Amino acid sequence: MSLSVEASNMYDRILVPTDGSEQSAVVSHALNVAELCDATVHALYVVDEKALEYQPSEAGREETREARKSEGEEAVANIVEAAEDRGLETVTAIEEGTPSEAIVAYADDENVEMIVMGTHGRSGVDRYVLGSVTEQVVRKSEAPVLTVNLARQRRAVRDDETAVERAKAVLREEGHEVAEVPEAPYRESNTWLVRTVTADGDTFNVHIDAASGESRVAQIRSE
C-alpha cells in the first residue's frame, strides 16, 4: 500500500471499529496509514443491541451488556497499545446500538476521514458479522472505507515461524506429530519448504504456497 505526499495529508482522524475478534491485519493497515498522515487513531467497539434483545430478563440484558463492555474495553485497549508503540495519538469509545449505524454516526460526529474495517469477523447468535457490517458502512458512510480481506490475510504465510506452524498443522491433520524441524524453512519464489521429522522417525517435506497457504506433503524415504 502506498500513498502520495498529497494523499498523506488528507487524513487526520482514522477510525478502526472492532468486534473483539483477532484482526491484527486491520489494525496494522490502519496504523500504517495513520503513521504516514500523522493521524489520530479512533478505536470503537459497539455493543450490539441485538445481543441484549436475546436475553429474556433485564438482569440477563445487563449482564450481557457489562460482558460486552468489558470485551470492548480490552479490544480498544489492544488497538491503543499498538498505536502508542508507533507514537500515535488515540481516542477510544464504546457505543451501544446497531453496529453499522453506530459506526457511521460516530464517524460523522467525530469528523473521521477514513474508516478501516475487515471483511469479516465473528459470527453467531450473539455476535454481529463484521463483514456484513462493513458492507453497510461502505454504503452509508460519507468517509472513505478501506477494507481488509481477513480470510486472505490469514492464509498468507509471510515468515518462517508461520511456515513451521502451518507445516505442523498439515501433518497433524494427516495423523503425524512433528517432533523436530531439523533446519530452518527455506523459501524459493512463492513457496516455502519445511522439512520435518515426526515422532515415528519419518521425514517429510511440506511445500506451502506463501500467498494461499495451500500445501502438499512429500515423504522422504531413506535409501
Accessible surface in RSA format (square Angstrom, percent):
REM  Atomic radii and reference values for relative SASA: ProtOr
REM  Chains: A
REM  Algorithm: Lee & Richards
REM  Probe-radius: 1.40
REM  Slices: 20
REM RES _ NUM      All-atoms   Total-Side   Main-Chain    Non-polar    All polar
REM                ABS   REL    ABS   REL    ABS   REL    ABS   REL    ABS   REL
RES MET A   1   128.38  66.5  39.26  26.0  89.12 212.2  49.63  42.2  78.75 104.3
RES SER A   2   103.74  87.7  78.41 104.6  25.33  58.4  45.63  97.2  58.11  81.4
RES LEU A   3    54.67  30.4  26.91  19.3  27.76  69.8  30.94  21.7  23.73  63.9
RES SER A   4    62.51  52.8  44.84  59.8  17.66  40.7  47.39 100.9  15.12  21.2
RES VAL A   5   114.66  75.4 109.76  99.4   4.90  11.8 112.10  97.4   2.56   6.9
RES GLU A   6   131.32  75.4 122.25  92.5   9.07  21.6  71.22 137.8  60.09  49.1
RES ALA A   7    21.93  20.2  20.61  31.8   1.32   3.0  21.65  30.5   0.29   0.8
RES SER A   8    15.59  13.2  15.14  20.2   0.46   1.1   5.72  12.2   9.87  13.8
RES ASN A   9   112.90  77.9  87.49  84.5  25.41  61.2  30.92  74.4  81.98  79.2
RES MET A  10   112.89  58.5  94.87  62.8  18.02  42.9  82.02  69.7  30.87  40.9
RES TYR A  11    24.02  11.2  23.75  13.5   0.27   0.7   3.21   2.4  20.81  25.7
RES ASP A  12    73.74  51.7  70.36  70.0   3.38   8.0  13.83  32.5  59.91  59.7
RES ARG A  13    75.45  31.7  75.45  38.5   0.00   0.0  20.55  28.1  54.90  33.3
RES ILE A  14     0.00   0.0   0.00   0.0   0.00   0.0   0.00   0.0   0.00   0.0
RES LEU A  15     0.00   0.0   0.00   0.0   0.00   0.0   0.00   0.0   0.00   0.0
RES VAL A  16     1.34   0.9   1.34   1.2   0.00   0.0   1.34   1.2   0.00   0.0
RES PRO A  17     2.48   1.8   0.93   0.8   1.55   5.7   0.93   0.8   1.55   9.7
RES THR A  18    11.07   7.9  10.70  10.8   0.37   0.9   4.43   6.0   6.64  10.0
RES ASP A  19     4.29   3.0   2.92   2.9   1.37   3.2   3.07   7.2   1.22   1.2
RES GLY A  20    21.15  26.1   0.00   N/A  21.15  26.1   1.47   4.0  19.68  44.1
RES SER A  21    18.54  15.7   8.56  11.4   9.97  23.0   9.76  20.8   8.78  12.3
RES GLU A  22   114.39  65.7  99.30  75.1  15.10  35.9  77.12 149.2  37.27  30.4
RES GLN A  23    13.90   7.8   7.04   5.1   6.86  16.3   7.78  16.6   6.11   4.6
RES SER A  24    70.56  59.6  61.79  82.5   8.77  20.2  42.26  90.0  28.30  39.6
RES ALA A  25    19.14  17.6  11.43  17.6   7.71  17.5  18.19  25.6   0.94   2.5
RES VAL A  26     1.46   1.0   1.46   1.3   0.00   0.0   1.46   1.3   0.00   0.0
RES VAL A  27    22.61  14.9  22.61  20.5   0.00   0.0  22.61  19.6   0.00   0.0
RES SER A  28    43.09  36.4  40.88  54.6   2.21   5.1  21.96  46.8  21.13  29.6
RES HIS A  29    48.54  26.5  48.54  33.7   0.00   0.0  23.80  24.5  24.74  28.8
RES ALA A  30     0.00   0.0   0.00   0.0   0.00   0.0   0.00   0.0   0.00   0.0
RES LEU A  31     2.88   1.6   2.88   2.1   0.00   0.0   2.88   2.0   0.00   0.0
RES ASN A  32    55.22  38.1  52.33  50.6   2.89   7.0  11.96  28.8  43.25  41.8
RES VAL A  33     1.08   0.7   1.08   1.0   0.00   0.0   1.08   0.9   0.00   0.0
RES ALA A  34     0.00   0.0   0.00   0.0   0.00   0.0   0.00   0.0   0.00   0.0
RES GLU A  35    84.95  48.8  62.40  47.2  22.55  53.7  19.98  38.6  64.97  53.0
RES LEU A  36    95.50  53.2  71.72  51.3  23.78  59.8  75.59  53.1  19.92  53.6
RES CYS A  37    14.03  10.6   0.00   0.0  14.03  33.0   1.97   5.0  12.07  13.0
RES ASP A  38   123.59  86.6 104.31 103.8  19.27  45.6  30.76  72.4  92.83  92.6
RES ALA A  39     2.73   2.5   0.00   0.0   2.73   6.2   0.89   1.2   1.84   4.9
RES THR A  40    29.26  20.8  28.45  28.8   0.81   1.9   8.33  11.2  20.93  31.6
RES VAL A  41     0.02   0.0   0.00   0.0   0.02   0.1   0.00   0.0   0.02   0.1
RES HIS A  42     6.92   3.8   6.92   4.8   0.00   0.0   4.88   5.0   2.04   2.4
RES ALA A  43     0.56   0.5   0.43   0.7   0.13   0.3   0.45   0.6   0.11   0.3
RES LEU A  44     0.32   0.2   0.03   0.0   0.29   0.7   0.03   0.0   0.29   0.8
RES TYR A  45     5.46   2.5   5.38   3.1   0.08   0.2   0.34   0.3   5.12   6.3
RES VAL A  46     1.85   1.2   0.82   0.7   1.03   2.5   0.82   0.7   1.03   2.8
RES VAL A  47     0.61   0.4   0.47   0.4   0.13   0.3   0.61   0.5   0.00   0.0
RES ASP A  48    14.85  10.4  13.06  13.0   1.79   4.2   4.04   9.5  10.82  10.8
RES GLU A  49    66.33  38.1  66.10  50.0   0.23   0.5  10.97  21.2  55.36  45.2
RES LYS A  50   124.60  60.8 124.08  76.1   0.52   1.2  66.37  59.7  58.23  62.0
RES ALA A  51     1.36   1.3   0.65   1.0   0.71   1.6   0.65   0.9   0.71   1.9
RES LEU A  52     7.99   4.4   7.99   5.7   0.00   0.0   7.99   5.6   0.00   0.0
RES GLU A  53   123.17  70.7  96.03  72.7  27.13  64.6  45.37  87.8  77.79  63.5
RES TYR A  54   132.85  62.0 105.75  60.2  27.10  70.5  74.77  56.2  58.08  71.6
RES GLN A  55    53.91  30.1  51.67  37.8   2.24   5.3   0.25   0.5  53.67  40.7
RES PRO A  56   129.47  94.4  89.87  81.9  39.60 143.9 101.70  84.0  27.77 172.6
RES SER A  57    52.18  44.1  47.60  63.5   4.58  10.6  40.53  86.3  11.65  16.3
RES GLU A  58   106.20  61.0 101.22  76.6   4.98  11.9  64.36 124.5  41.84  34.2
RES ALA A  59    77.11  70.9  61.60  95.1  15.51  35.3  70.05  98.6   7.06  18.7
RES GLY A  60    14.16  17.5   0.00   N/A  14.16  17.5  13.12  36.0   1.04   2.3
RES ARG A  61    71.32  29.9  71.32  36.4   0.00   0.0  17.76  24.3  53.56  32.5
RES GLU A  62    73.02  41.9  73.02  55.2   0.00   0.0  42.89  83.0  30.12  24.6
RES GLU A  63   130.30  74.8 121.72  92.1   8.57  20.4  47.97  92.8  82.33  67.2
RES THR A  64    16.82  12.0  13.25  13.4   3.57   8.5   7.79  10.5   9.03  13.7
RES ARG A  65    47.13  19.8  47.13  24.0   0.00   0.0  10.89  14.9  36.24  22.0
RES GLU A  66    88.31  50.7  84.09  63.6   4.23  10.1  41.86  81.0  46.46  37.9
RES ALA A  67    50.28  46.2  36.40  56.2  13.87  31.6  45.18  63.6   5.10  13.5
RES ARG A  68    29.98  12.6  29.98  15.3   0.00   0.0   3.79   5.2  26.19  15.9
RES LYS A  69    74.57  36.4  74.57  45.8   0.00   0.0  33.15  29.8  41.42  44.1
RES SER A  70    66.70  56.4  61.26  81.8   5.44  12.5  24.66  52.5  42.04  58.9
RES GLU A  71    37.92  21.8  32.14  24.3   5.78  13.8  26.34  50.9  11.58   9.5
RES GLY A  72     0.00   0.0   0.00   N/A   0.00   0.0   0.00   0.0   0.00   0.0
RES GLU A  73   103.24  59.3  98.79  74.7   4.45  10.6  31.58  61.1  71.66  58.5
RES GLU A  74   118.16  67.8 112.00  84.7   6.15  14.7  38.30  74.1  79.85  65.2
RES ALA A  75    10.82   9.9   3.73   5.8   7.08  16.1   8.71  12.3   2.11   5.6
RES VAL A  76     9.28   6.1   9.28   8.4   0.00   0.0   9.28   8.1   0.00   0.0
RES ALA A  77    52.30  48.1  44.75  69.1   7.55  17.2  48.89  68.9   3.41   9.0
RES ASN A  78    85.70  59.1  78.46  75.8   7.24  17.4  24.33  58.6  61.37  59.3
RES ILE A  79     7.05   4.0   6.25   4.7   0.80   1.9   6.97   5.0   0.08   0.2
RES VAL A  80    26.85  17.7  26.85  24.3   0.00   0.0  26.85  23.3   0.00   0.0
RES GLU A  81   109.37  62.8 106.05  80.2   3.33   7.9  34.34  66.4  75.03  61.3
RES ALA A  82    33.82  31.1  27.08  41.8   6.74  15.3  31.88  44.9   1.94   5.1
RES ALA A  83     0.00   0.0   0.00   0.0   0.00   0.0   0.00   0.0   0.00   0.0
RES GLU A  84   106.21  61.0  88.17  66.7  18.04  42.9  27.46  53.1  78.75  64.3
RES ASP A  85   117.87  82.6  79.28  78.9  38.59  91.3  28.43  66.9  89.44  89.2
RES ARG A  86    82.01  34.4  56.30  28.7  25.71  61.2  26.39  36.1  55.63  33.7
RES GLY A  87    68.99  85.1   0.00   N/A  68.99  85.1  36.98 101.5  32.01  71.7
RES LEU A  88    14.09   7.8   6.46   4.6   7.64  19.2   8.50   6.0   5.59  15.0
RES GLU A  89   130.65  75.0 122.51  92.7   8.14  19.4  50.33  97.4  80.32  65.6
RES THR A  90    36.61  26.0  10.40  10.5  26.21  62.5   0.52   0.7  36.09  54.6
RES VAL A  91    61.30  40.3  55.92  50.6   5.38  13.0  61.30  53.3   0.00   0.0
RES THR A  92    67.40  47.9  44.90  45.5  22.50  53.6  12.32  16.6  55.07  83.3
RES ALA A  93    19.82  18.2  10.65  16.4   9.16  20.8  19.77  27.8   0.05   0.1
RES ILE A  94    55.67  31.7  25.81  19.2  29.86  72.0  25.81  18.6  29.86  81.0
RES GLU A  95    69.90  40.1  66.14  50.0   3.76   9.0  11.99  23.2  57.91  47.3
RES GLU A  96    80.99  46.5  51.25  38.8  29.75  70.8  23.63  45.7  57.36  46.8
RES GLY A  97    12.12  14.9   0.00   N/A  12.12  14.9  12.12  33.3   0.00   0.0
RES THR A  98    42.72  30.4  38.19  38.7   4.53  10.8  25.71  34.5  17.01  25.7
RES PRO A  99     6.92   5.0   6.92   6.3   0.00   0.0   6.92   5.7   0.00   0.0
RES SER A 100     1.37   1.2   0.91   1.2   0.45   1.0   0.54   1.1   0.83   1.2
RES GLU A 101   100.91  57.9  94.42  71.4   6.48  15.4  30.96  59.9  69.94  57.1
RES ALA A 102    15.75  14.5   6.32   9.8   9.42  21.4  14.09  19.8   1.66   4.4
RES ILE A 103     0.20   0.1   0.20   0.1   0.00   0.0   0.20   0.1   0.00   0.0
RES VAL A 104    19.26  12.7  19.26  17.4   0.00   0.0  19.26  16.7   0.00   0.0
RES ALA A 105    49.24  45.3  43.77  67.5   5.47  12.4  48.90  68.9   0.34   0.9
RES TYR A 106    16.41   7.7  12.65   7.2   3.76   9.8  14.87  11.2   1.54   1.9
RES ALA A 107     3.04   2.8   2.03   3.1   1.01   2.3   2.03   2.9   1.01   2.7
RES ASP A 108    79.94  56.0  60.94  60.7  19.00  44.9  29.11  68.5  50.82  50.7
RES ASP A 109   111.91  78.4  81.76  81.4  30.15  71.3  24.92  58.7  86.99  86.8
RES GLU A 110    69.22  39.7  63.32  47.9   5.90  14.0   3.96   7.7  65.25  53.3
RES ASN A 111    99.06  68.3  90.50  87.5   8.56  20.6  18.52  44.6  80.55  77.9
RES VAL A 112    10.42   6.9   0.00   0.0  10.42  25.1   0.00   0.0  10.42  28.3
RES GLU A 113    49.73  28.6  45.14  34.2   4.59  10.9  25.46  49.2  24.27  19.8
RES MET A 114    15.76   8.2  15.76  10.4   0.00   0.0  15.76  13.4   0.00   0.0
RES ILE A 115     0.00   0.0   0.00   0.0   0.00   0.0   0.00   0.0   0.00   0.0
RES VAL A 116     0.00   0.0   0.00   0.0   0.00   0.0   0.00   0.0   0.00   0.0
RES MET A 117     0.01   0.0   0.01   0.0   0.00   0.0   0.01   0.0   0.00   0.0
RES GLY A 118     0.00   0.0   0.00   N/A   0.00   0.0   0.00   0.0   0.00   0.0
RES THR A 119    52.27  37.2  40.53  41.1  11.75  28.0  39.12  52.5  13.16  19.9
RES HIS A 120    56.85  31.1  56.85  39.5   0.00   0.0  48.04  49.5   8.81  10.3
RES GLY A 121    19.67  24.3   0.00   N/A  19.67  24.3   1.62   4.5  18.05  40.4
RES ARG A 122    84.24  35.4  77.76  39.6   6.48  15.4  30.60  41.8  53.64  32.5
RES SER A 123    78.81  66.6  54.74  73.1  24.07  55.4  17.68  37.7  61.13  85.6
RES GLY A 124    46.54  57.4   0.00   N/A  46.54  57.4  32.92  90.3  13.62  30.5
RES VAL A 125   123.53  81.3 110.58 100.1  12.95  31.2 116.95 101.6   6.58  17.8
RES ASP A 126    55.43  38.8  51.54  51.3   3.90   9.2  13.18  31.0  42.26  42.1
RES ARG A 127    58.88  24.7  43.93  22.4  14.95  35.6  13.01  17.8  45.87  27.8
RES TYR A 128    24.65  11.5  18.36  10.4   6.29  16.4  22.79  17.1   1.86   2.3
RES VAL A 129    59.42  39.1  56.36  51.0   3.07   7.4  56.36  49.0   3.07   8.3
RES LEU A 130     0.12   0.1   0.12   0.1   0.00   0.0   0.12   0.1   0.00   0.0
RES GLY A 131     5.67   7.0   0.00   N/A   5.67   7.0   4.45  12.2   1.22   2.7
RES SER A 132    49.31  41.7  45.48  60.7   3.83   8.8  34.83  74.2  14.48  20.3
RES VAL A 133     6.93   4.6   6.93   6.3   0.00   0.0   6.93   6.0   0.00   0.0
RES THR A 134     4.46   3.2   4.46   4.5   0.00   0.0   4.46   6.0   0.00   0.0
RES GLU A 135   106.53  61.2 101.56  76.8   4.97  11.8  35.12  67.9  71.41  58.3
RES GLN A 136    53.41  29.9  53.41  39.0   0.00   0.0   8.16  17.4  45.25  34.3
RES VAL A 137     0.00   0.0   0.00   0.0   0.00   0.0   0.00   0.0   0.00   0.0
RES VAL A 138    75.75  49.8  60.45  54.7  15.29  36.9  60.51  52.6  15.24  41.3
RES ARG A 139   171.28  71.9 132.90  67.7  38.38  91.4  71.66  97.9  99.63  60.4
RES LYS A 140   100.06  48.8  75.56  46.4  24.50  58.3  64.71  58.2  35.35  37.7
RES SER A 141    19.32  16.3   1.10   1.5  18.22  42.0   0.31   0.7  19.02  26.6
RES GLU A 142   165.00  94.7 129.33  97.8  35.67  84.9  51.24  99.1 113.76  92.9
RES ALA A 143    14.82  13.6   5.05   7.8   9.78  22.2  10.16  14.3   4.66  12.3
RES PRO A 144    70.43  51.3  57.73  52.6  12.70  46.2  70.23  58.0   0.20   1.3
RES VAL A 145    31.97  21.0   3.40   3.1  28.56  68.8   4.15   3.6  27.82  75.4
RES LEU A 146    50.05  27.9  45.91  32.8   4.15  10.4  49.51  34.8   0.55   1.5
RES THR A 147    61.60  43.8  41.50  42.1  20.10  47.9  11.91  16.0  49.69  75.1
RES VAL A 148     4.95   3.3   1.87   1.7   3.08   7.4   4.95   4.3   0.00   0.0
RES ASN A 149    57.47  39.6  51.63  49.9   5.84  14.1  14.31  34.4  43.16  41.7
RES LEU A 150     3.27   1.8   3.27   2.3   0.00   0.0   3.27   2.3   0.00   0.0
RES ALA A 151    36.40  33.5  32.08  49.5   4.32   9.8  35.82  50.4   0.58   1.5
RES ARG A 152   144.19  60.5 144.05  73.4   0.13   0.3  42.68  58.3 101.50  61.5
RES GLN A 153    44.49  24.9  35.40  25.9   9.09  21.6   5.78  12.3  38.71  29.4
RES ARG A 154   111.82  46.9  92.52  47.2  19.29  45.9  68.32  93.4  43.49  26.4
RES ARG A 155   110.92  46.6 108.88  55.5   2.04   4.9  48.99  67.0  61.93  37.5
RES ALA A 156    16.53  15.2   9.74  15.0   6.79  15.4   9.74  13.7   6.79  18.0
RES VAL A 157     0.77   0.5   0.00   0.0   0.77   1.8   0.00   0.0   0.77   2.1
RES ARG A 158   149.53  62.8 126.91  64.7  22.62  53.9  65.35  89.3  84.18  51.0
RES ASP A 159    66.15  46.3  63.02  62.7   3.14   7.4  33.56  79.0  32.59  32.5
RES ASP A 160    68.82  48.2  66.65  66.3   2.17   5.1  10.68  25.1  58.14  58.0
RES GLU A 161   129.60  74.4 123.42  93.4   6.18  14.7  43.08  83.3  86.52  70.6
RES THR A 162    45.29  32.2  42.23  42.8   3.06   7.3  25.76  34.6  19.53  29.5
RES ALA A 163     0.00   0.0   0.00   0.0   0.00   0.0   0.00   0.0   0.00   0.0
RES VAL A 164    24.48  16.1  24.47  22.2   0.01   0.0  24.47  21.3   0.01   0.0
RES GLU A 165    97.94  56.2  93.33  70.6   4.61  11.0  38.87  75.2  59.08  48.2
RES ARG A 166    55.93  23.5  53.61  27.3   2.33   5.5  20.69  28.3  35.25  21.4
RES ALA A 167     0.00   0.0   0.00   0.0   0.00   0.0   0.00   0.0   0.00   0.0
RES LYS A 168    61.84  30.2  61.06  37.5   0.78   1.9  14.52  13.1  47.32  50.4
RES ALA A 169    34.53  31.7  33.44  51.6   1.09   2.5  33.94  47.8   0.58   1.5
RES VAL A 170    21.89  14.4  21.67  19.6   0.22   0.5  21.70  18.9   0.19   0.5
RES LEU A 171     0.00   0.0   0.00   0.0   0.00   0.0   0.00   0.0   0.00   0.0
RES ARG A 172   124.97  52.5 113.46  57.8  11.52  27.4  55.20  75.4  69.77  42.3
RES GLU A 173   149.43  85.8 108.43  82.0  41.00  97.6  47.77  92.4 101.66  83.0
RES GLU A 174   100.56  57.7  70.88  53.6  29.68  70.7  35.44  68.5  65.13  53.2
RES GLY A 175    68.44  84.4   0.00   N/A  68.44  84.4  36.73 100.8  31.71  71.0
RES HIS A 176    45.58  24.9  42.01  29.2   3.57   9.1  31.24  32.2  14.34  16.7
RES GLU A 177    98.88  56.8  92.59  70.0   6.29  15.0  48.60  94.0  50.27  41.0
RES VAL A 178    21.91  14.4   2.21   2.0  19.69  47.5   2.21   1.9  19.69  53.4
RES ALA A 179    70.76  65.1  30.54  47.1  40.23  91.5  38.70  54.5  32.06  84.9
RES GLU A 180    93.32  53.6  86.30  65.3   7.02  16.7  32.95  63.7  60.37  49.3
RES VAL A 181    41.65  27.4  17.03  15.4  24.61  59.3  17.03  14.8  24.61  66.8
RES PRO A 182    63.36  46.2  28.32  25.8  35.04 127.4  32.26  26.6  31.11 193.3
RES GLU A 183   100.40  57.6  90.13  68.2  10.27  24.4  35.13  68.0  65.26  53.3
RES ALA A 184    77.69  71.4  55.27  85.3  22.42  51.0  60.59  85.3  17.10  45.3
RES PRO A 185    22.37  16.3   6.99   6.4  15.38  55.9   7.48   6.2  14.89  92.5
RES TYR A 186   125.63  58.7 122.90  69.9   2.74   7.1  93.07  69.9  32.57  40.1
RES ARG A 187   104.48  43.9  81.38  41.5  23.10  55.0  28.37  38.8  76.11  46.1
RES GLU A 188   112.61  64.7 107.43  81.3   5.18  12.3  33.80  65.4  78.81  64.3
RES SER A 189   103.60  87.5  64.17  85.6  39.43  90.8  51.36 109.4  52.24  73.2
RES ASN A 190    59.79  41.2  58.43  56.5   1.35   3.3  29.12  70.1  30.67  29.6
RES THR A 191    54.12  38.5  52.69  53.4   1.43   3.4  25.25  33.9  28.87  43.6
RES TRP A 192    19.30   7.7  19.30   9.3   0.00   0.0  19.30  10.3   0.00   0.0
RES LEU A 193    52.40  29.2  50.12  35.9   2.29   5.7  50.12  35.2   2.29   6.2
RES VAL A 194     0.11   0.1   0.07   0.1   0.04   0.1   0.11   0.1   0.00   0.0
RES ARG A 195    81.44  34.2  79.53  40.5   1.90   4.5   9.15  12.5  72.29  43.8
RES THR A 196     0.14   0.1   0.14   0.1   0.00   0.0   0.14   0.2   0.00   0.0
RES VAL A 197    33.36  22.0  33.36  30.2   0.00   0.0  33.36  29.0   0.00   0.0
RES THR A 198     3.59   2.6   1.01   1.0   2.58   6.2   0.98   1.3   2.61   4.0
RES ALA A 199    73.92  68.0  40.35  62.3  33.58  76.4  43.66  61.5  30.26  80.2
RES ASP A 200   118.72  83.2  83.91  83.5  34.80  82.3  23.47  55.2  95.25  95.0
RES GLY A 201    54.33  67.0   0.00   N/A  54.33  67.0  28.51  78.3  25.82  57.8
RES ASP A 202    51.43  36.0  47.91  47.7   3.52   8.3   3.52   8.3  47.91  47.8
RES THR A 203    32.43  23.1  30.53  30.9   1.90   4.5  10.71  14.4  21.72  32.8
RES PHE A 204    10.44   5.2  10.44   6.5   0.00   0.0  10.44   6.3   0.00   0.0
RES ASN A 205    13.93   9.6  13.93  13.5   0.00   0.0   0.19   0.5  13.74  13.3
RES VAL A 206     0.00   0.0   0.00   0.0   0.00   0.0   0.00   0.0   0.00   0.0
RES HIS A 207    38.91  21.3  36.57  25.4   2.34   6.0  25.60  26.4  13.31  15.5
RES ILE A 208     0.14   0.1   0.00   0.0   0.14   0.3   0.00   0.0   0.14   0.4
RES ASP A 209    48.67  34.1  45.14  44.9   3.53   8.3  11.15  26.2  37.52  37.4
RES ALA A 210     5.47   5.0   2.35   3.6   3.12   7.1   2.45   3.5   3.01   8.0
RES ALA A 211    58.86  54.1  46.17  71.2  12.69  28.9  53.36  75.1   5.50  14.6
RES SER A 212    33.96  28.7  28.69  38.3   5.27  12.1  29.52  62.9   4.44   6.2
RES GLY A 213     9.59  11.8   0.00   N/A   9.59  11.8   1.89   5.2   7.70  17.2
RES GLU A 214   129.12  74.1 119.32  90.3   9.80  23.3  45.56  88.1  83.57  68.2
RES SER A 215    45.18  38.2   9.57  12.8  35.61  82.0   3.45   7.4  41.73  58.5
RES ARG A 216   151.54  63.6 145.34  74.1   6.20  14.8  67.60  92.4  83.94  50.9
RES VAL A 217    42.06  27.7   8.17   7.4  33.89  81.7   8.43   7.3  33.64  91.2
RES ALA A 218    35.93  33.0  30.98  47.8   4.95  11.3  35.93  50.6   0.00   0.0
RES GLN A 219    67.27  37.6  41.08  30.0  26.19  62.4  10.16  21.6  57.11  43.3
RES ILE A 220    68.95  39.2  58.58  43.6  10.36  25.0  60.44  43.5   8.50  23.1
RES ARG A 221   180.45  75.8 156.48  79.8  23.97  57.1  64.88  88.7 115.57  70.0
RES SER A 222   111.44  94.2  77.23 103.1  34.21  78.8  53.04 113.0  58.40  81.8
RES GLU A 223   216.54 124.3 148.86 112.6  67.68 161.1  99.20 191.9 117.34  95.8
END  Absolute sums over single chains surface
CHAIN  1 A    11974.9       9648.5       2326.4       5617.8       6357.2
END  Absolute sums over all chains
TOTAL         11974.9       9648.5       2326.4       5617.8       6357.2
